Amino acid sequence: NSGHMHILIDDDFVDPGDIIVNDATHLHFGKGQLSTTITLTAGIHVLRLQLADGAHMALDDPRLQDTITITASEKSGN
């Protein structure tokens, strides 16, 4: 009865029961992390939060998902 969250970058939610892969657009937070830094290209991006069990299997509960749309700007300075 344990699991963790994943951030999906510009990708749809994973279907319940399917495994959330670990790659550049599917970030895993299996060690209890509560924050991270994500580097994105300038423009509009959709970030999805999805919880999965300890084996990375997407859970079947829409309350365990959320979506935000952000606008990333180009880094200025150095």
C-alpha distances in whole Angstrom, upper triangle without the diagonal:
4,7,10,14,17,20,22,26,28,26,25,21,20,19,16,15,17,16,17,20,21,24,27,26,22,21,17,16,14,15,15,18,19,23,25,28,29,32,33,36,39,38,35,32,29,25,22,19,16,12,10,7,8,11,12,12,13,11,14,14,18,17,14,18,21,24,27,30,32,36,36,39,41,41,44,46,46
4,7,11,14,17,20,23,26,24,23,20,18,19,16,15,16,15,15,18,18,21,24,23,19,18,14,12,10,12,11,14,16,19,21,24,25,29,30,33,35,35,33,29,26,23,20,17,14,10,9,6,6,9,10,11,12,11,14,15,17,16,13,16,19,22,25,28,29,33,33,36,38,38,41,43,43
4,7,10,14,16,20,22,21,20,16,15,16,14,13,14,12,12,14,15,18,20,19,15,14,11,9,7,10,10,12,14,17,18,21,22,25,26,30,32,32,29,26,23,19,17,13,11,7,5,4,4,8,7,9,10,9,13,13,15,14,11,13,16,19,22,25,26,29,29,33,34,34,38,39,40
4,7,10,13,17,20,18,18,15,14,16,14,15,15,13,11,13,13,16,17,16,13,11,8,6,5,8,7,9,10,13,14,18,18,22,23,26,28,28,26,22,20,16,14,10,9,6,6,6,7,9,8,10,10,10,14,14,15,14,10,12,14,16,19,22,23,26,26,29,31,31,34,36,36
4,7,10,13,16,15,15,12,12,15,14,15,14,13,10,12,12,14,15,14,10,9,6,6,7,10,9,9,9,11,12,15,15,19,20,23,25,25,22,19,16,12,10,7,6,4,6,9,10,12,9,11,10,10,14,13,13,13,9,9,11,13,15,18,19,22,22,26,27,28,31,33,33
4,6,10,13,12,12,10,10,13,13,15,13,11,8,10,9,11,12,10,7,5,5,6,8,11,11,10,11,11,11,14,13,16,17,20,22,22,20,16,13,10,8,6,5,6,8,11,12,12,9,11,9,11,14,14,14,14,11,10,11,12,14,16,17,20,20,23,25,25,29,31,31
4,6,10,10,11,10,11,14,15,17,15,14,10,11,10,11,10,8,6,5,7,8,11,14,13,12,11,11,10,12,10,13,13,16,18,18,16,12,10,6,6,5,6,9,11,14,15,16,12,14,12,14,16,16,15,15,12,10,10,10,11,13,13,16,16,20,21,22,26,28,29
4,6,6,7,7,9,13,14,16,14,13,9,10,10,10,9,6,5,6,9,11,14,17,17,15,15,14,13,14,11,13,12,15,17,16,14,10,8,6,5,6,8,11,12,16,17,17,13,14,12,14,16,17,15,16,13,11,10,9,11,12,13,16,16,19,21,22,26,29,29
4,5,8,10,12,16,18,20,17,16,12,12,12,10,8,5,7,8,12,14,17,19,19,17,17,15,13,13,9,11,9,11,14,13,11,7,6,5,7,9,11,14,16,19,21,20,17,18,16,18,20,20,18,19,17,13,12,10,10,10,11,13,12,16,18,19,23,26,26
4,7,10,12,15,18,20,18,17,14,14,14,13,11,7,9,12,15,17,20,23,23,21,20,19,17,16,12,13,10,11,13,11,9,6,5,6,8,11,13,17,18,22,23,23,19,19,17,20,21,21,18,20,18,15,13,10,10,9,11,12,13,16,18,20,24,27,28
4,7,9,12,15,17,15,14,11,12,13,12,11,7,8,11,14,17,20,23,23,21,21,20,18,18,15,16,14,15,17,15,13,10,8,8,8,11,11,15,16,19,21,20,16,16,14,17,18,18,16,18,16,13,13,11,12,12,14,16,16,20,22,23,27,30,31
4,6,9,12,15,13,13,11,13,15,14,14,10,10,13,15,18,20,23,23,22,22,21,20,21,18,19,17,18,20,18,15,12,9,9,8,10,10,13,15,18,21,19,16,15,12,14,15,15,13,16,14,11,11,10,12,13,15,18,19,23,25,27,30,33,34
4,6,9,12,10,11,9,12,14,14,15,12,10,13,14,16,18,21,21,20,20,20,20,21,18,20,19,21,23,21,18,14,11,10,7,8,7,10,11,15,17,17,13,12,9,11,11,12,10,13,11,8,9,9,13,14,17,20,21,25,27,29,32,35,36
4,6,8,6,8,6,9,12,13,15,12,10,13,13,16,17,20,21,21,21,21,21,22,20,22,21,23,25,24,21,17,14,13,10,11,8,10,10,13,15,14,10,9,6,9,10,12,12,14,12,10,12,13,16,18,20,23,24,28,29,31,35,37,38
4,6,6,8,9,12,15,17,19,16,14,16,16,19,19,23,23,23,24,25,25,26,24,26,25,27,28,27,24,21,17,16,13,13,10,11,11,13,16,14,12,9,7,8,8,11,11,14,13,11,14,15,19,20,23,26,27,31,33,35,38,41,42
4,6,8,10,13,16,19,21,18,15,17,16,18,18,22,22,23,23,25,25,27,25,28,27,29,31,29,26,23,20,18,14,14,10,10,9,11,14,13,11,7,5,5,5,8,10,13,11,11,14,16,20,22,25,28,29,33,35,37,40,43,43
4,7,9,12,16,18,21,19,16,18,16,18,18,21,22,23,24,26,26,28,27,29,29,31,33,32,29,26,22,20,17,16,12,11,9,10,12,10,9,5,5,6,7,11,13,16,14,14,18,19,23,25,28,31,32,35,37,38,42,45,45
4,7,9,13,15,18,16,13,16,15,17,17,21,21,23,24,25,25,26,24,26,26,28,31,29,27,23,21,19,16,15,12,12,9,11,13,10,8,5,6,9,10,13,15,17,15,15,18,19,22,24,26,29,30,33,35,36,40,42,42
4,6,9,12,15,14,11,13,12,14,14,18,19,20,21,22,22,24,22,24,24,27,29,29,26,23,20,18,15,15,11,11,8,9,10,8,5,4,6,10,12,15,16,18,15,15,18,19,22,24,26,28,28,32,33,34,38,40,40
4,7,9,12,10,7,9,9,12,12,16,17,17,19,19,18,20,18,20,20,23,26,25,23,19,17,15,12,12,9,9,8,10,11,9,5,6,6,10,13,15,16,17,14,13,15,16,19,21,22,25,25,28,29,30,34,36,36
4,6,10,9,6,9,9,12,13,16,18,18,20,20,18,19,17,19,19,22,25,25,23,20,18,16,14,14,12,13,11,13,13,11,8,9,10,14,17,19,19,21,17,16,18,18,20,22,23,25,24,28,28,29,33,35,35
4,7,8,5,6,7,10,11,14,16,15,17,17,15,16,15,17,17,20,23,24,23,19,18,15,15,14,13,14,12,14,13,12,9,12,13,16,19,21,21,22,19,18,19,19,20,21,22,24,23,26,26,27,30,32,32
4,6,5,7,9,12,14,16,18,17,19,18,15,15,13,14,15,17,20,21,20,17,16,15,15,15,15,16,15,17,17,15,13,15,15,19,22,23,23,24,21,19,20,19,20,20,21,22,20,23,23,24,28,29,29
4,6,7,10,13,15,17,19,17,18,16,13,13,10,11,11,13,17,18,17,14,14,13,14,15,15,17,17,20,20,19,16,18,18,21,24,24,24,25,21,19,19,18,18,18,18,19,17,20,20,20,24,26,25
4,6,10,13,16,18,19,17,18,16,14,13,10,11,10,13,16,16,15,11,11,10,10,12,13,15,16,19,19,18,15,16,15,19,21,22,20,22,19,16,16,14,15,15,15,17,16,19,19,20,24,27,27
4,7,10,12,15,16,15,16,15,13,14,11,13,13,16,19,19,17,14,12,10,9,10,10,12,12,15,15,14,11,13,12,15,18,19,18,19,16,14,14,14,15,16,17,19,18,21,22,23,27,29,29
4,7,10,12,13,11,12,11,10,11,10,12,13,16,19,20,18,15,14,11,10,10,10,11,12,14,14,14,11,14,13,16,19,19,19,19,16,14,15,15,15,17,17,19,18,21,22,22,26,28,28
4,6,9,10,9,11,11,11,13,12,15,17,20,23,23,22,18,17,13,12,10,10,10,10,11,11,11,9,12,12,14,18,18,19,19,15,14,15,16,17,19,20,22,21,24,25,25,29,30,30
4,6,6,6,8,9,9,12,13,16,18,22,24,25,23,20,18,14,13,11,11,10,10,12,11,12,10,14,14,15,19,19,19,18,14,14,15,17,18,20,20,23,22,25,26,26,29,30,30
4,6,7,10,12,13,16,17,20,22,25,28,28,27,23,21,18,16,13,12,10,10,10,8,10,9,12,13,15,18,19,20,19,15,16,18,20,21,24,24,27,26,29,30,29,33,34,33
4,6,9,11,12,16,17,20,23,27,29,30,29,25,24,20,19,16,15,13,13,13,11,13,13,16,17,18,22,22,23,22,18,19,20,22,23,25,25,28,27,29,30,29,32,33,33
4,6,9,11,15,17,20,23,27,29,29,28,24,23,19,18,14,14,12,13,13,12,15,14,17,17,18,21,20,21,19,16,17,18,20,21,24,24,26,26,28,30,29,32,33,33
4,6,8,11,13,17,20,23,25,26,25,22,20,17,16,13,14,13,15,15,14,17,15,18,18,19,22,22,22,20,17,17,17,19,19,21,21,23,22,25,26,25,28,29,29
4,7,11,13,17,19,23,24,25,23,20,19,15,15,12,14,13,15,17,17,19,17,20,19,19,22,21,20,18,16,16,15,17,17,19,19,21,21,23,25,24,27,28,28
4,7,10,13,16,19,21,22,21,18,17,14,14,13,15,15,17,19,19,21,19,22,21,21,24,23,22,20,18,17,16,16,16,18,16,19,17,20,21,20,23,24,24
4,6,10,13,16,18,19,19,16,16,13,14,13,16,16,18,20,20,21,19,22,21,22,25,24,23,22,19,18,17,17,16,17,16,17,15,18,19,17,20,22,22
4,7,10,13,15,17,17,15,15,13,15,15,18,19,21,23,23,24,21,24,23,25,28,27,25,25,22,20,18,17,16,16,14,15,13,14,15,14,17,18,18
4,6,10,12,14,14,11,12,11,13,14,16,18,20,23,23,24,21,23,22,24,26,26,24,24,21,19,17,16,14,14,12,13,10,13,13,13,16,18,19
4,7,9,12,13,11,13,12,15,17,19,22,23,26,26,26,23,26,25,27,29,29,27,27,24,22,20,18,16,15,12,12,9,11,10,10,14,16,16
4,6,8,9,8,11,11,14,16,19,22,24,27,27,27,24,26,24,27,29,28,26,27,24,21,19,16,14,13,10,9,7,9,9,10,14,17,17
4,6,9,9,12,13,17,19,22,25,27,30,31,30,27,29,27,30,31,31,29,29,27,24,22,19,16,14,11,10,7,8,7,10,13,16,17
4,7,9,12,14,18,21,24,27,29,32,33,33,30,31,29,31,33,32,29,30,28,25,22,19,16,13,10,7,5,5,5,9,12,15,17
4,7,10,13,16,19,22,26,28,32,33,33,29,30,28,30,31,30,27,28,27,23,20,17,14,10,8,5,5,6,8,12,15,18,20
4,7,10,13,17,20,23,26,29,31,31,27,28,25,27,28,27,24,24,23,20,17,13,11,7,6,4,6,9,12,15,18,21,23
4,6,10,13,16,20,22,26,27,27,23,24,22,24,24,24,21,22,20,17,14,11,8,6,5,6,7,11,13,16,19,22,24
4,7,10,13,17,19,23,25,25,21,21,19,20,21,20,17,18,17,13,11,7,6,4,6,9,11,14,17,19,22,26,27
4,7,10,13,16,20,21,22,18,19,16,18,19,18,15,16,14,11,8,6,5,6,8,11,12,15,18,19,23,26,27
4,6,10,13,17,19,19,15,16,13,14,15,14,12,13,11,7,6,4,6,9,11,14,15,19,22,23,27,29,31
4,7,10,14,16,17,13,14,11,12,14,12,11,11,8,5,5,6,9,12,13,17,18,21,24,25,28,31,32
4,7,10,13,14,10,10,7,8,10,10,9,9,6,5,7,9,12,15,17,20,21,25,27,28,32,34,35
4,7,10,11,8,9,6,6,9,9,10,9,6,7,10,12,15,18,20,24,24,28,30,31,34,36,37
4,7,8,5,5,4,5,9,10,12,12,9,10,13,16,18,21,23,27,27,31,32,33,36,39,39
4,5,5,5,7,7,10,12,14,14,11,13,16,19,22,25,27,30,30,34,35,36,39,41,41
4,5,7,10,10,14,16,18,18,14,16,19,22,24,27,28,31,31,35,36,36,39,41,41
4,6,9,11,14,16,19,19,16,17,20,22,25,28,29,32,32,35,36,36,40,42,41
4,6,9,12,14,16,17,14,14,17,19,22,24,25,28,28,32,33,33,37,39,39
4,6,9,12,14,16,13,13,17,19,22,24,26,29,30,33,35,35,39,41,41
4,7,9,11,12,9,10,13,15,19,21,24,27,27,31,33,34,38,40,40
4,6,8,10,8,9,13,16,19,22,25,28,29,33,35,36,40,42,43
4,7,9,8,10,13,16,20,23,26,29,31,34,37,38,41,44,45
4,5,6,8,11,14,18,21,24,28,29,33,36,37,40,43,44
4,5,5,8,11,15,18,21,25,27,30,33,35,38,41,42
4,6,8,11,14,18,21,25,27,30,33,34,37,40,41
4,7,11,14,17,20,24,25,29,31,32,36,38,39
4,7,11,14,17,20,22,26,28,29,33,36,37
4,7,11,13,17,19,23,26,27,30,33,34
4,7,10,14,16,19,22,24,27,30,32
4,6,10,13,16,19,21,24,27,29
4,7,10,13,17,19,22,25,27
4,6,10,13,15,18,21,23
4,6,10,12,15,19,21
4,7,9,12,15,18
4,6,9,12,15
4,6,10,12
4,7,9
4,7
4
